[in-house]
Amino acid sequence: MQGLKYEPMLKLKFRRMEIGMTQVDLAQKCNVTSKQISLYERGRCFPRRQTLNLLAHALGCKVQDII
């Protein structure tokens, strides 16, 4: 049985790419691994509220803009 899948966070990926940031760059700014960023973007897991806030801050946007 496969694990639970979430809706991919495509807005997160598009925003990250729009400002020219790599998954590694974003991960470093948010104190997570680049693998975690990849999992969020592919919908394999969903970040906690605190991580969502860090992601939005690192991307210069609101949480609503990336979910």
N, C-alpha and C positions, 0 to 999 in steps of 0.2 A: 504494500500500500504506500502510495506516495504521500509526502508531507503536504500540509495545508499550503495552498497558493493564494497569494493576495493579488489584487489588481496591480500590474506593473506601474511603477512611479515614473512614467514617461516624461511628465512635466519636470521632474527632478533632472533626468538625463538631458532633456532639451535645454533647460536653463544652464546646466553645467557646461554643455557644449557651446551654447550661445556666448558665454563669457570666456570661452577658451580655456576651461579648467579641465584637467584630467581627473580620473577617479582617484589617483594617488594624491594629487593636490588637495582635492576635497576631503579625502580621508584624513590627511595630516591636519587639516584645519579643524576637523571635528573629533579628533582623537579616536577614530575607528580605523579598521583596516580597509584597504581598497577592495578586498573581497566582500566586505559588508556593503559597501557602496554598490557593487555589482549585484549583490543579492536584492537590495532595495529596488534598483532599477529594473530588474527582471521579475519582480513580484514574488520572489522566493521567501522573503520575510519583510516585516514592516518595522520601521524604526520606532523607538520609544519617543514619548513627547519631548523629553530633553534633547534627544538626538535630532528630532525634527527642528527644534528651535536652533540648534547649532548649524544644521544644514542650511536653513533659511538665512541665518546671519552670514554664513560663509559665502552664500550666493548673492547676498545683497537684496533679498526679497522677503516676502511674508510667507509663513507656512502654507497658507491657502494657495500660493502661487506654485507650489511644488507637489501638492497632493491632489 
